[in-house]
Amino acid sequence: MQLLVFIIFSLLFSTTVYAACPCTSPSSSLCVQNSCYPCRTDDDCTSFTGKPYCSNGTCKSCNEFTHIGCSLTLPYCLNGICTTCSGNSSVCQLVDKNAGLSSITHIFCGSNNVCMPNCVQDSDCLLPDFPTCNLVTGTCTSECIDDSNCARFSDHTKCILGKCRACYVDTDCPSGTICSQTGSTKYRCVECEPETYRGCTEVSKPLCIQLSDSAAYCSGCLLDADCRNNVVMNSRGLTLCDNVTHQCNTPYYGTLCNSSTPCADPAASWCRMWVDTGNTRCYYCLYDLNCLSFQDRPNCYNGTCVSCSTNDHCSDISLPRCEPTLLQCTKCIANSDCARFFPRSACKYIDPTDLSTSECVQCAKDLDCNKNYTDGVCQPDFTCTGLEECTVNDCNTVIKPLCDISAGYCRRCESDSDCAAKFTIEQYCNITDTDNNTCVQCVTDDHCDGTQGFVCGSDKTCITKPCAVKADCVPVIPECSDQFLCVRCSSASQCKTWHGDVGYECDLTTGECFLSPNACYSPDQCTNPALAYCDNGVCRACQIDSECGSYDPLLKVCVENVCYGCNTHGDCADPHFPVCTNNECVGCSDNSNCSRFEVEIHCDPITN
């Protein structure tokens, strides 16, 4: 690694004279002070189609350290070109990691150089980030339990938050390295910390450049910011980058200054007292306050006083746009440049053939009126009809709830607070791609009461949750109706229809359908005399005699909602059992029990 770092450093800061900008070579893609240098991050490669990754100082189609940019079919980045895994199983696992997966599914480089699934033991898992083999799923996971699970990784032997890592603190690391506490290098021993430059203490190498999750190195500076962002350099006053030696220097060589002789250079605008030298010298700005002496450059940006760095710095409606290269206020080129000058929030080229004639106007087309502050149309003079004048609280419609006091007109909402301040129901601003903003009841499901089964519908109101099956609904609104909406049942007939089963009933307390324990699908299935009548799919108690006898013909009389054999002697029609006793027909005891029969008028004392 040290040899590789030396090579990269030599490439970056040799005596080679690099080409002038614009940078057209992938090996020197970074433009600094009109000279091209090797890339430092992927951001330096955006202009090279097909070569978006900075690898070893050159823009390439993939990164040779992390193998980012390669796929499962060609997972190995070799000399900037993706190729087969070639027996290297770790590159298969890196593809899944680079894809942001929560576990590694492709474990081995097979004999046919294809990445294959299914780990069978922890040692199959080659990445410290995913050290444990889940035998159920056959995937490598971030599930180490203690340091013993990491012992096989010589430089990542500590189990931290499920992953094998190298260190907790700097003392855990070898000499010359630190324990990173930030970013993707966190808890790894590296030469320096990419996010903070911690570890880079030499003036010749103040900048920390990351190679991979496990490697970063200190390098020379290209920009003043490379020195200013390094805490050690800043504390020593070494805040300027020498673009010849690429090391951090002191700004003490700035010109002497005082109240009578202010600083005249926008790039060194602050007359600063240096205690150790006992004089005041011009220094780069840190705050807008340091640019007060430059009326046409009142904003501090990257150490230099500029006219603007954002559109907000351009207060003149005739020059509303901050040109990002010149850092000067210029004419508008898009509606976004005029948005803050409501109601003149549309950019219009008065002469379409002359780009210098653009102005901020109320509208360039009807849509500009509809999306901002009126439902009117755009007139030939680029003004909208239908403007609504207002003072503080005159605007009270969901379409235009906000009074733009500076302009004096009602306009559409810009944030949820604009709606919440006016309405108890339509409390959210539906910010659309066309800026046709309106206060609505909901924009996402989170704005509705999910515990009561509501979701945000296409009309931006909270509606009953749609469903395909009962499982789509929530316990408090448990049923999926025949209209495919989650509801609470209110009758048994609903449940029978929704579930296609006459045995279902409705629990009116919970609103949920349930299959009755007394379900019946034919009259003879009601075998309990107390629930002897099959009524629309459910056995219930009898109410009249005709509702008895379906299961047992002998139990034919309804007495207090229970089916019995008899209620009076007259119910006992069989001469062999003419007497009703305890609701059951039994034998006679004397001739009087038989008197109602025309033939069998005597009681046989032997057979009763």
VEXKOL-847067 format. One line per 10 residues: their letters; for each residue z, y, x of C-alpha. Coordinates in steps of 0.02 Angstrom, whole numbers, plus 50000, padded with zeros to 5 digits. Each point is the difference from the previous one (the first is absolute). Layout:
# residues N
A) Z/Y/X ~ ...
This chain:
# residues 608
MQLLVFIIFS) 50000/50000/50000 ~ 50042/50124/50139 ~ 49829/49970/50078 ~ 49918/50030/49831 ~ 50098/50161/49975 ~ 49948/50058/50174 ~ 49817/49966/49959 ~ 50011/50096/49836 ~ 50091/50145/50082 ~ 49869/50004/50136
LLFSTTVYAA) 49862/50003/49870 ~ 50081/50140/49904 ~ 50042/50115/50145 ~ 49889/49962/50147 ~ 49902/50139/50085 ~ 49849/49954/49894 ~ 49923/50151/49915 ~ 49975/49952/49818 ~ 49860/50061/49889 ~ 50019/50156/49896
CPCTSPSSSL) 50032/49992/49813 ~ 49938/49939/49881 ~ 50051/49829/50063 ~ 49864/49870/49974 ~ 50061/49855/50107 ~ 50124/49870/49934 ~ 50081/49998/50173 ~ 50040/50187/49992 ~ 50020/50045/49818 ~ 50144/50126/50004
CVQNSCYPCR) 49952/50184/50012 ~ 50130/50111/50086 ~ 49957/50175/50060 ~ 49814/49960/49992 ~ 50016/49844/50109 ~ 49989/49819/49941 ~ 50137/49875/50044 ~ 50034/49816/49959 ~ 50077/49972/49829 ~ 50188/49989/49978
TDDDCTSFTG) 50013/49946/49816 ~ 49884/49936/49864 ~ 49987/50179/49934 ~ 49896/50041/50154 ~ 49866/49874/49946 ~ 49959/50059/49824 ~ 49829/50067/50050 ~ 49938/49833/50068 ~ 49931/49891/49860 ~ 50045/49817/50024
KPYCSNGTCK) 50124/50041/50139 ~ 50155/50067/49912 ~ 50134/49927/50116 ~ 50063/50075/50164 ~ 50021/49856/50122 ~ 50032/50025/50185 ~ 49942/50181/49988 ~ 49833/49958/49918 ~ 49948/50000/49817 ~ 49956/49820/49954
SCNEFTHIGC) 49968/49894/49846 ~ 50172/49918/50022 ~ 50161/50022/50098 ~ 50018/49879/50146 ~ 50190/50011/50000 ~ 50037/49981/49813 ~ 49835/49919/49944 ~ 49997/50123/49854 ~ 49824/50011/49931 ~ 49966/49813/50009
SLTLPYCLNG) 49992/49876/49855 ~ 50050/49819/49972 ~ 49826/49939/50042 ~ 49997/50101/50163 ~ 50183/50039/50037 ~ 49998/50026/50190 ~ 49957/50171/50072 ~ 49921/49968/50170 ~ 49929/50148/50096 ~ 49995/50100/49839
ICTTCSGNSS) 49903/49868/49901 ~ 50074/49882/49870 ~ 49969/49817/50040 ~ 50069/49828/49951 ~ 50181/49953/50031 ~ 49949/49887/50146 ~ 50159/49896/49996 ~ 50113/50154/49988 ~ 50109/49972/49846 ~ 50095/50164/50019
VCQLVDKNAG) 49845/50103/49958 ~ 49986/49905/49834 ~ 50178/50050/49960 ~ 49968/50179/50054 ~ 49860/50018/49871 ~ 50125/49966/49859 ~ 50127/50118/50079 ~ 49871/50139/50021 ~ 49953/49977/49817 ~ 50179/50045/49953
LSSITHIFCG) 50042/49830/49925 ~ 50183/49958/49971 ~ 49977/49828/50078 ~ 49875/49916/50116 ~ 49887/49872/49915 ~ 49872/49967/50138 ~ 50094/49909/50138 ~ 49883/49904/50116 ~ 49833/50022/50085 ~ 49917/49836/49952
SNNVCMPNCV) 49886/49892/50105 ~ 49851/50083/49918 ~ 50069/50173/50047 ~ 50048/50037/49819 ~ 50173/50067/49954 ~ 50095/49865/49904 ~ 50156/50005/49888 ~ 50169/49911/49991 ~ 50137/50007/50130 ~ 50115/49848/50014
QDSDCLLPDF) 50135/50068/50117 ~ 50065/50166/50064 ~ 49912/49981/50168 ~ 49833/50011/49908 ~ 50044/50182/49961 ~ 49946/50100/50152 ~ 50040/50178/49945 ~ 50177/50068/50021 ~ 49976/50096/49836 ~ 49979/49835/49906
PTCNLVTGTC) 50105/49872/50095 ~ 50047/49874/49864 ~ 49893/49864/49920 ~ 50028/49981/49813 ~ 49971/49814/49977 ~ 49972/50019/49812 ~ 49857/50126/50015 ~ 49943/49956/50175 ~ 50004/50185/50048 ~ 50087/50096/50140
TSECIDDSNC) 50127/50123/49932 ~ 50118/50139/50057 ~ 50153/49893/49967 ~ 50093/49968/50162 ~ 50186/49973/49969 ~ 50076/50024/50172 ~ 49950/50018/50183 ~ 49976/49812/50018 ~ 49843/50014/49893 ~ 49927/50118/50132
ARFSDHTKCI) 50046/49909/50160 ~ 49820/49940/50026 ~ 49939/50181/50019 ~ 50041/50048/50179 ~ 49995/50187/49966 ~ 50052/50004/49815 ~ 50161/49899/49994 ~ 50101/50099/49872 ~ 49990/49971/49812 ~ 49997/50171/49917
LGKCRACYVD) 49964/50018/49813 ~ 49910/49833/49992 ~ 49887/50034/50150 ~ 50017/49956/50183 ~ 50023/50157/50103 ~ 50038/50043/50181 ~ 50146/50121/49989 ~ 50124/50106/49905 ~ 50034/50130/50134 ~ 49924/50054/50167
TDCPSGTICS) 50121/49894/50102 ~ 49923/49844/49923 ~ 49835/50040/50088 ~ 49940/49974/50180 ~ 50005/50146/50120 ~ 49863/50126/49970 ~ 49990/49967/49813 ~ 50094/50061/49847 ~ 50041/49925/49830 ~ 49888/50089/49875
QTGSTKYRCV) 50088/50058/49842 ~ 49849/50060/49900 ~ 49831/49946/49932 ~ 49915/49834/50026 ~ 50078/49981/50174 ~ 50177/50006/49928 ~ 50123/49880/50084 ~ 49874/49958/50137 ~ 50016/50038/50186 ~ 49862/50122/50047
ECEPETYRGC) 49968/50128/50134 ~ 50010/50140/49872 ~ 50019/50037/49814 ~ 49832/50058/49926 ~ 50075/50103/49859 ~ 50121/50100/50108 ~ 49932/49982/50180 ~ 50175/49941/50049 ~ 49989/49911/50168 ~ 49866/50116/50071
TEVSKPLCIQ) 50099/50108/50123 ~ 49870/50040/50134 ~ 49903/50164/49990 ~ 49842/49905/50047 ~ 50021/49877/49855 ~ 50083/50085/49850 ~ 49897/49918/49862 ~ 50038/49828/49926 ~ 49846/49900/49946 ~ 50021/49841/49898
LSDSAAYCSG) 49894/49847/50040 ~ 50078/49877/49877 ~ 50164/49963/49911 ~ 50071/49939/50166 ~ 49920/50118/50126 ~ 49996/50187/50031 ~ 49979/50100/50159 ~ 50027/50177/50065 ~ 49845/50100/50039 ~ 49945/50174/50056
CLLDADCRNN) 49983/50143/49877 ~ 49843/50073/49925 ~ 50077/50124/49878 ~ 50147/50120/50010 ~ 50071/49904/49852 ~ 50012/49845/50111 ~ 50129/50096/50103 ~ 50086/50094/49858 ~ 50028/49840/49899 ~ 50086/49918/50148
VVMNSRGLTL) 50186/50043/49987 ~ 50027/49986/50188 ~ 49852/50113/50042 ~ 50049/50127/49868 ~ 50180/50009/50059 ~ 49937/50038/50177 ~ 49881/50135/49938 ~ 49850/49895/50052 ~ 49900/50034/49844 ~ 49823/50036/50062
CDNVTHQCNT) 49874/49864/50045 ~ 49899/50033/50159 ~ 49826/49941/49949 ~ 49956/49965/50182 ~ 50149/49898/50058 ~ 50048/49943/49823 ~ 50184/50029/50033 ~ 50125/50112/49912 ~ 50031/50171/50077 ~ 50115/50146/49964
PYYGTLCNSS) 49934/50151/49906 ~ 50097/50114/50119 ~ 49836/50059/50076 ~ 49968/50094/49836 ~ 49986/50188/50016 ~ 50156/50107/50005 ~ 50038/50087/49837 ~ 50126/50115/49916 ~ 50013/50111/49846 ~ 49886/50128/50080
TPCADPAASW) 49876/49872/50064 ~ 49981/49866/49865 ~ 49903/49839/50021 ~ 49815/50025/49969 ~ 49938/49820/49999 ~ 50011/49907/49831 ~ 50022/49838/50099 ~ 50154/50075/50087 ~ 50070/50118/49871 ~ 50189/49981/50016
CRMWVDTGNT) 50091/50112/50124 ~ 50137/49877/50048 ~ 50152/50025/50110 ~ 50018/49866/50134 ~ 50181/49993/50055 ~ 49968/49905/50161 ~ 49868/50126/50059 ~ 50085/50155/49929 ~ 49842/50075/49925 ~ 49894/49994/49843
RCYYCLYDLN) 49828/49922/50001 ~ 49870/49962/49868 ~ 50017/49827/49924 ~ 49906/49905/49865 ~ 50061/50030/49821 ~ 50117/49882/49912 ~ 50015/50092/49833 ~ 49901/50127/49899 ~ 50133/50125/50054 ~ 49928/49991/50176
CLSFQDRPNC) 49833/50067/49936 ~ 50060/50162/49919 ~ 49910/50106/50129 ~ 49831/49923/49951 ~ 49966/50070/49827 ~ 49835/49907/49982 ~ 50080/49837/50066 ~ 50169/49988/49914 ~ 50015/49810/49996 ~ 50060/49886/50141
YNGTCVSCST) 49898/49841/50014 ~ 50015/49878/50146 ~ 50074/50136/50111 ~ 49866/50130/49965 ~ 49999/50147/49879 ~ 49858/49976/49877 ~ 49937/50082/49842 ~ 50032/49843/49899 ~ 50031/49814/50011 ~ 50000/49965/49812
NDHCSDISLP) 49917/50081/49849 ~ 50169/50070/49947 ~ 49992/50118/50149 ~ 49843/50081/49927 ~ 50064/50124/49870 ~ 49838/50097/49978 ~ 49905/49926/49852 ~ 49835/50049/50083 ~ 50045/49891/50151 ~ 50105/49860/49925
RCEPTLLQCT) 49957/49855/50115 ~ 50073/49962/50171 ~ 49858/49936/50108 ~ 50080/49854/50094 ~ 49906/50023/50164 ~ 50004/50189/50018 ~ 50170/50015/49913 ~ 49937/50157/49913 ~ 49993/50045/49816 ~ 49824/49981/49930
KCIANSDCAR) 49909/49995/49835 ~ 50028/49856/49880 ~ 49895/49843/50002 ~ 50092/49899/49865 ~ 50107/50028/49846 ~ 50153/49942/50097 ~ 49985/50156/50108 ~ 50022/50109/49846 ~ 50126/49896/49902 ~ 50148/50112/50042
FFPRSACKYI) 49911/50157/49938 ~ 50009/49957/49815 ~ 49910/50041/49891 ~ 49863/50026/50130 ~ 50019/49820/50056 ~ 49818/49944/50014 ~ 49887/50027/50150 ~ 49827/50063/49955 ~ 49850/50044/50110 ~ 49937/50159/49916
DPTDLSTSEC) 49834/49974/50089 ~ 49973/49811/50015 ~ 49882/50029/50147 ~ 50129/50100/50099 ~ 50159/49908/50049 ~ 50082/50164/50050 ~ 50004/50058/49817 ~ 50137/49882/49940 ~ 50142/50075/49899 ~ 50152/49942/49905
VQCAKDLDCN) 49958/50021/49815 ~ 50072/49938/49836 ~ 49863/49873/49978 ~ 49835/49936/50065 ~ 49976/49879/49854 ~ 50085/49960/49834 ~ 50105/49863/50078 ~ 50088/50129/50109 ~ 50063/50084/49841 ~ 50054/49839/49917
KNYTDGVCQP) 50095/49933/50148 ~ 50098/50156/50042 ~ 50055/50110/49857 ~ 49888/50004/49847 ~ 49891/49893/49890 ~ 49866/50133/50005 ~ 49833/50012/50086 ~ 49941/50083/50161 ~ 49912/50166/49972 ~ 49855/50071/50105
DFTCTGLEEC) 50123/50112/50090 ~ 50098/49845/50055 ~ 50147/50033/49882 ~ 50072/49881/49872 ~ 50016/50032/49814 ~ 50162/49952/49914 ~ 50126/50061/50127 ~ 50176/50011/49929 ~ 50102/50144/50064 ~ 50183/49968/50030
TVNDCNTVIK) 50163/50064/50068 ~ 50142/49885/50056 ~ 50017/49872/49859 ~ 49850/50028/49887 ~ 49909/49837/50044 ~ 50063/49855/49896 ~ 49857/49876/49977 ~ 49985/49835/50092 ~ 49827/50053/50060 ~ 50057/50167/50072
PLCDISAGYC) 50189/50004/50019 ~ 50010/50108/50155 ~ 49993/50190/50008 ~ 49925/50058/50162 ~ 50096/50164/50008 ~ 49899/50075/50141 ~ 49838/49973/49905 ~ 50073/50026/49825 ~ 49918/49846/49922 ~ 50054/49830/49936
RRCESDSDCA) 49941/49855/50105 ~ 50012/49812/50013 ~ 50148/49911/50077 ~ 50007/49967/50186 ~ 50157/49893/50011 ~ 50120/49903/49889 ~ 50125/50142/50007 ~ 49875/50113/49909 ~ 50006/49879/49853 ~ 50183/49949/50005
AKFTIEQYCN) 50051/50182/49988 ~ 49906/50019/49835 ~ 49995/49835/49908 ~ 50125/49864/49955 ~ 49867/49864/49978 ~ 49846/50051/50103 ~ 50097/50021/50162 ~ 49870/49939/50126 ~ 49845/50088/50068 ~ 49849/49885/49994
ITDTDNNTCV) 49910/50058/50156 ~ 49822/49936/49988 ~ 49855/49992/50121 ~ 49915/50140/49905 ~ 50158/50108/50000 ~ 49997/49991/49810 ~ 50190/49993/50004 ~ 50103/49981/49841 ~ 50183/49972/49961 ~ 50021/49824/49934
QCVTDDHCDG) 50137/49879/49952 ~ 49960/49884/50144 ~ 49885/49974/50147 ~ 50069/49833/50061 ~ 50100/49860/49918 ~ 50155/50063/50093 ~ 50000/50153/49886 ~ 50031/49889/49847 ~ 50154/49901/49952 ~ 49953/49830/50068
TQGFVCGSDK) 50166/49927/49943 ~ 49941/50030/49822 ~ 49829/49926/50034 ~ 49899/50160/50014 ~ 49857/50033/50121 ~ 49884/50147/50029 ~ 49843/49985/49896 ~ 49824/50064/50037 ~ 50038/50155/49896 ~ 50149/50037/50114
TCITKPCAVK) 50129/49965/49864 ~ 50135/49867/50007 ~ 49940/49853/49896 ~ 50060/49827/49960 ~ 49956/49886/50141 ~ 49837/49902/49975 ~ 50011/49811/50022 ~ 49899/49841/49998 ~ 50146/49880/49986 ~ 50186/50011/49968
ADCVPVIPEC) 50037/49989/50187 ~ 49919/50172/50023 ~ 50140/50082/49900 ~ 50177/50051/50049 ~ 50160/49929/49923 ~ 50038/50155/49898 ~ 49824/49998/49922 ~ 49973/49812/50011 ~ 49854/49952/49889 ~ 49811/50013/50023
SDQFLCVRCS) 49929/50041/49828 ~ 49831/49952/49928 ~ 49948/50178/50046 ~ 50039/49957/50182 ~ 50143/50124/50013 ~ 50179/49964/50051 ~ 50112/50020/49846 ~ 50162/49943/49920 ~ 49981/49881/49854 ~ 50067/50054/49830
SASQCKTWHG) 49958/49847/49894 ~ 49979/49813/50015 ~ 49821/50013/49936 ~ 49954/50105/50153 ~ 50067/49867/50117 ~ 49909/49860/49908 ~ 49837/50097/50019 ~ 50024/50054/50182 ~ 50052/49827/50059 ~ 49888/49901/49882
DVGYECDLTT) 50147/49893/49946 ~ 50083/50003/49827 ~ 50163/49942/50082 ~ 50031/50170/50083 ~ 50127/50126/49939 ~ 50049/50177/50051 ~ 50165/50052/50078 ~ 50021/50172/49921 ~ 50133/50048/50128 ~ 49894/49972/50156
GECFLSPNAC) 49830/50015/49918 ~ 49947/49835/50079 ~ 49917/49852/49917 ~ 50073/49827/50021 ~ 49958/49824/49944 ~ 50126/49956/49866 ~ 50110/49849/50035 ~ 49968/49957/49816 ~ 49811/50010/50009 ~ 49903/49889/49879
YSPDQCTNPA) 49817/49964/49976 ~ 50015/49888/49844 ~ 50131/49988/49858 ~ 50069/49832/50057 ~ 50051/50071/50171 ~ 50153/50089/49927 ~ 50127/49858/50012 ~ 50160/50103/49988 ~ 50059/50016/49817 ~ 50067/50173/50043
LAYCDNGVCR) 49826/50051/50062 ~ 49893/49890/49891 ~ 49857/50115/49950 ~ 49850/50032/50116 ~ 49962/50183/49967 ~ 49850/50069/50096 ~ 50034/49898/50156 ~ 50191/50009/50003 ~ 50128/49886/49916 ~ 50120/50102/49891
ACQIDSECGS) 50134/49969/49869 ~ 49945/49962/49823 ~ 50014/50127/49861 ~ 49939/49896/49851 ~ 49991/49813/49962 ~ 49813/49991/50027 ~ 50028/50042/50184 ~ 50094/49835/50025 ~ 49940/49821/50015 ~ 49855/50021/50122
YDPLLKVCVE) 50083/49896/50137 ~ 50121/49894/49893 ~ 49950/49982/49815 ~ 50180/49957/49956 ~ 50060/50172/50058 ~ 49916/50095/49859 ~ 50128/50127/49938 ~ 50037/50169/50084 ~ 50187/50035/49997 ~ 50059/50157/50091
NVCYGCNTHG) 49842/49997/50109 ~ 50022/49817/50052 ~ 49898/49855/49932 ~ 50108/49865/49920 ~ 49973/49848/49890 ~ 50080/50084/49847 ~ 50102/50142/49930 ~ 50041/49926/49828 ~ 49997/49825/49924 ~ 49837/50047/49916
DCADPHFPVC) 49916/50011/50170 ~ 50032/49812/50024 ~ 49855/49918/49904 ~ 50020/49826/50073 ~ 50111/49887/49886 ~ 50061/49911/50156 ~ 50072/50166/50066 ~ 50038/50104/49844 ~ 50151/50100/50061 ~ 49995/50159/50109
TNNECVGCSD) 50147/50000/50120 ~ 50009/50121/50147 ~ 49816/50042/49971 ~ 49951/49817/50017 ~ 49944/49880/49861 ~ 50115/49846/49994 ~ 50037/49853/49883 ~ 50087/50015/49827 ~ 50184/49971/49967 ~ 49998/49981/49808
NSNCSRFEVE) 49880/49998/49853 ~ 50010/50190/49977 ~ 49905/50021/50160 ~ 49855/49906/49922 ~ 49994/50077/49826 ~ 49852/50114/50042 ~ 49886/49852/50032 ~ 49908/49925/49850 ~ 50005/49819/50058 ~ 50125/49983/50144
IHCDPITN) 50151/50060/49899 ~ 50134/49884/50071 ~ 50083/50011/50172 ~ 50005/49832/50090 ~ 50176/49995/50075 ~ 49940/49883/50137 ~ 49845/50096/50063 ~ 50050/50171/49931
